[in-house]
Amino acid sequence: MPFDNQPPRLDHRNGSGNLLSAIFTMVAGAALLVAGFIFSLVILSVIAVVALLVWAWFWWKTRALRNHLGKQMEQMQREQQRRTQDGPTKEGVTIDGEVIREDSGRQ
């Protein structure tokens, strides 16, 4: 017989198990699935909290740099406004990267 060398199957159809073991297997599988889901939620929550703490620490440590850059940008904007209000300077007017000098003494 060619079917004699197959390994025995462990399910409730061939009589080696019963309905109670099948139900227990399904309940255990569902419990493991729920436990895995809860574990992954806990791990993701811990990762999110750690990432938030690292971001807050970095934000706190760079506050002096942000304040310095903000003051520097305000100063540059004031300087730019002053330059545009004064008009062209004696260095000349820059148009598209070309410098046009107004020299009254040379011709």
C-alpha positions as a printed NumPy array, in Angstrom:
array([[  0.   ,   0.   ,   0.   ],
       [  1.401,   3.353,  -0.989],
       [ -0.363,   5.223,   1.843],
       [  1.295,   3.35 ,   4.727],
       [  4.413,   5.538,   4.965],
       [  2.602,   8.88 ,   5.477],
       [  2.967,  10.505,   8.932],
       [ -0.146,  10.428,  11.106],
       [ -2.247,  13.614,  11.063],
       [ -3.192,  15.248,  14.314],
       [ -6.66 ,  16.635,  13.734],
       [-10.114,  15.765,  14.928],
       [-11.141,  14.138,  11.64 ],
       [ -9.048,  11.002,  11.956],
       [ -9.865,  10.304,  15.585],
       [ -6.448,  11.156,  17.102],
       [ -7.805,  14.388,  18.641],
       [-11.195,  15.507,  19.788],
       [-13.358,  18.571,  19.543],
       [-12.198,  19.85 ,  22.924],
       [ -8.547,  19.981,  21.812],
       [ -9.53 ,  21.835,  18.636],
       [-11.471,  24.425,  20.642],
       [ -8.571,  24.752,  23.091],
       [ -6.167,  25.276,  20.188],
       [ -8.344,  28.027,  18.699],
       [ -8.767,  29.763,  22.077],
       [ -5.017,  29.561,  22.757],
       [ -4.265,  30.941,  19.299],
       [ -6.701,  33.817,  19.789],
       [ -5.213,  34.557,  23.223],
       [ -1.7  ,  34.621,  21.765],
       [ -2.887,  36.916,  18.978],
       [ -4.449,  39.337,  21.479],
       [ -1.36 ,  39.184,  23.707],
       [  0.88 ,  39.951,  20.735],
       [ -1.31 ,  42.889,  19.742],
       [ -1.222,  44.297,  23.295],
       [  2.548,  43.794,  23.456],
       [  3.024,  45.655,  20.164],
       [  0.846,  48.527,  21.411],
       [  2.94 ,  48.792,  24.57 ],
       [  6.187,  48.73 ,  22.605],
       [  4.936,  51.364,  20.134],
       [  3.765,  53.554,  23.022],
       [  7.156,  53.319,  24.712],
       [  8.908,  54.184,  21.434],
       [  6.597,  57.176,  20.926],
       [  7.24 ,  58.472,  24.458],
       [ 11.006,  58.067,  24.07 ],
       [ 10.909,  59.861,  20.7  ],
       [  8.867,  62.685,  22.23 ],
       [ 11.342,  63.028,  25.105],
       [ 14.303,  63.128,  22.696],
       [ 12.553,  65.771,  20.585],
       [ 11.744,  67.873,  23.679],
       [ 15.343,  67.602,  24.916],
       [ 16.682,  68.641,  21.495],
       [ 14.188,  71.527,  21.334],
       [ 15.285,  72.709,  24.798],
       [ 19.002,  72.444,  24.027],
       [ 18.709,  74.428,  20.778],
       [ 16.613,  77.307,  22.156],
       [ 19.618,  79.656,  22.497],
       [ 20.624,  78.962,  18.896],
       [ 17.069,  79.62 ,  17.671],
       [ 16.934,  82.899,  19.605],
       [ 20.31 ,  83.965,  18.21 ],
       [ 19.281,  83.135,  14.642],
       [ 15.979,  84.995,  15.092],
       [ 17.769,  88.137,  16.295],
       [ 20.274,  87.861,  13.467],
       [ 17.47 ,  87.582,  10.886],
       [ 15.704,  90.63 ,  12.348],
       [ 18.939,  92.59 ,  12.157],
       [ 19.467,  91.542,   8.532],
       [ 15.894,  92.543,   7.641],
       [ 16.374,  95.964,   9.258],
       [ 19.633,  96.4  ,   7.345],
       [ 17.938,  95.391,   4.091],
       [ 15.111,  97.871,   4.698],
       [ 17.629, 100.598,   5.459],
       [ 19.509,  99.863,   2.248],
       [ 16.358,  99.946,   0.128],
       [ 15.235, 103.217,   1.712],
       [ 18.622, 104.885,   1.158],
       [ 18.608, 104.086,  -2.535],
       [ 21.683, 103.097,  -4.514],
       [ 24.959, 103.393,  -2.66 ],
       [ 28.233, 104.69 ,  -3.981],
       [ 29.262, 101.114,  -4.788],
       [ 26.64 , 101.039,  -7.526],
       [ 23.441,  99.206,  -8.384],
       [ 23.47 ,  95.455,  -8.868],
       [ 21.16 ,  94.226, -11.619],
       [ 21.174,  90.526, -12.466],
       [ 24.683,  90.129, -11.128],
       [ 26.133,  93.076, -13.056],
       [ 27.5  ,  96.089, -11.229],
       [ 26.766,  99.475, -12.758],
       [ 28.91 , 102.204, -11.29 ],
       [ 28.124, 105.829, -11.655],
       [ 31.482, 107.581, -11.91 ],
       [ 31.041, 111.299, -12.464],
       [ 34.788, 112.07 , -12.664],
       [ 35.678, 109.529, -15.368],
       [ 34.596, 109.471, -18.978]])
